[in-house]
């Protein structure tokens, strides 16, 4: 995978768009990985393995709710209690 800066992408967009058809291109912004561009074909190939699904809490199956009721919350997480009260 090639890594470039956001400035390089702006300066030579067509080049990196063509390169992304052959291999993923990682874009850094402020020295940190920001995004990856890849071909639509590669994205579709990877998406096949992603079976995650977003659901509302009331849509959860009963067995998942029962399992959540059994979870013991670690004491060290108590410092976050104020975020949901």
SEMARTI-671465 format. One record per atom (N, C-alpha, C, O): residue in one letter; x, y, z. Coordinates in steps of 0.1 Angstrom, whole numbers, plus 5000, padded with zeros to 4 digits. Atoms other than C-alpha are relative to their C-alpha. Last residue first. Example, Ala and Ser with C-alpha at 12.3 -4.5 7.8 and 13.67 -1.06 7.14 Angstrom:
<pts>
S499149895000;S513749895071;S499250115008;S499750225009;A500949885000;A512349555078;A500950125000;A501950125007;
</pts>
This chain:
<pts>
X501049974990;X472750945338;X499450134997;X498550185005;X501350065004;X474550795308;X499050035011;X497949985010;X500349985014;X477850995308;X498649954996;X498149984986;X500749875002;X477951035346;X499650024986;X498750104983;X501450014997;X478750655349;X499350134997;X498150134993;X500849955011;X482050705331;X498550005002;X497750034994;X499749855002;X484250695362;X499250054988;X499250174986;X500949924992;X482550365371;X500250154997;X499350234999;X500949925009;X484450195343;X499150095007;X498450175001;X499349895005;X487250085367;X499250084990;X499650194986;X500049884991;X484749875386;X500750124994;X500350234996;X498849984992;X484249635357;X500050135008;X499550235004;X499349885004;X480649585346;X501250025009;X501150025021;X499649944988;X479349225351;X500950124995;X501950104988;X498749945000;X477349115321;X500450075013;X499550145019;X499050084992;X474448885329;X501450065000;X502350025008;X500449994986;X471749125317;X501049935009;X501149965021;X499649874995;X473549165284;X499750015015;X500450085022;X498550014999;X473248785278;X500550145006;X501450145014;X499750094989;X469448805284;X501550005003;X501950005015;X500449924988;X469149095260;X500349925013;X500849985022;X498949904999;X471148895234;X499650095012;X500650125020;X498850064995;X468848595239;X501250105002;X502050085011;X500150024985;X465748805236;X501349945006;X501649975017;X500750134996;X466748925201;X500149985015;X500950035022;X499050104996;X467649295198;X499249875003;X498149875010;X500050105010;X465049505180;X500949885003;X501049784996;X501250084999;X464249715211;X499849894989;X498949814989;X500050094989;X467849825212;X498749915001;X498849795005;X500449934988;X467649965177;X500049905011;X499849785009;X501450024996;X469649775151;X499750095012;X500650135019;X500549914989;X472749825131;X498649975003;X497749964994;X501349945003;X473949525111;X499750095012;X499850045023;X500549924989;X477449375108;X498750074996;X498450104984;X501450044998;X477849115080;X499450085012;X498450045017;X500549914989;X481149265067;X498549975001;X497750024993;X499750064987;X482848985047;X499450085012;X499650045023;X500650144999;X481149075014;X500249945014;X499349875019;X501349984994;X482249435019;X499249875002;X498449865011;X499950004985;X485849335012;X498650015007;X498549955018;X499450134996;X485149234976;X500149995015;X499749895021;X501150105001;X482849534971;X500549875005;X499749805011;X501049974989;X485649764983;X498949905000;X498549855011;X499450044988;X488149594960;X499150025012;X499049945021;X499950155000;X485949634930;X500549955013;X500049855018;X501450044996;X485250004939;X499949855000;X499249795008;X501050025011;X488950054937;X498749965006;X498649905016;X499850135007;X490750184968;X499049994989;X498050074988;X500950015012;X491150504987;X500449874993;X501649834993;X499450095010;X492350495023;X499150014988;X497949994989;X500950085008;X491650765048;X500849924991;X502049944989;X501349945000;X493350965076;X499049914993;X497949884999;X500850065010;X496650805086;X498650065001;X498050065012;X500850124995;X498451055108;X499249944988;X498750024979;X499150114995;X501251305099;X499349875005;X499949785009;X499349964988;X498951605097;X500849895006;X500949875018;X500349854997;X496751435072;X500750035013;X500449975023;X499749944987;X497951105057;X499650155001;X499850224991;X499849865000;X496250935028;X500350055014;X499550025023;X500349944987;X496650565023;X500350144999;X501450184994;X499149884998;X496450434987;X499550065013;X498450105015;X500549904991;X494950084981;X501150115002;X502350095002;X499750034986;X496349894951;X499550125009;X499350235004;X499150124999;X495649864914;X500349965014;X500549845017;X500750115007;X492650094909;X500849875001;X500349764999;X501050074991;X494050314937;X499349894992;X498749814999;X499250094992;X497050394913;X499049925009;X499249805012;X499650125008;X494650544888;X500849905008;X500549785007;X501250065003;X493150774915;X500249874991;X499749774993;X500350094989;X496650844927;X498649934998;X498449825004;X498950114998;X497750974893;X499649905011;X499649785009;X500250105010;X494451164887;X501049885001;X500649775000;X501150094998;X494751344920;X499849894990;X499649774994;X499950095011;X498251484915;X498949905001;X499149775002;X499149965011;X498551804935;X499949904988;X500149944977;X500549885006;X495551734958;X500850044987;X500250074977;X501350045006;X496651384966;X499450114992;X499050104981;X499750085012;X500151504973;X498849964992;X498849964980;X499549915010;X498751764997;X500449934987;X500149984976;X501249945006;X496751505015;X500450104989;X499750114979;X500749904992;X499951315021;X498850064993;X498650034981;X499749875004;X500950985006;X499350105009;X498550075018;X500449904991;X501150625016;X500450134995;X501650154992;X499349875001;X501350344991;X499450105010;X498250105011;X500949885000;X500050005000;X500950125000;X501950135008;
</pts>
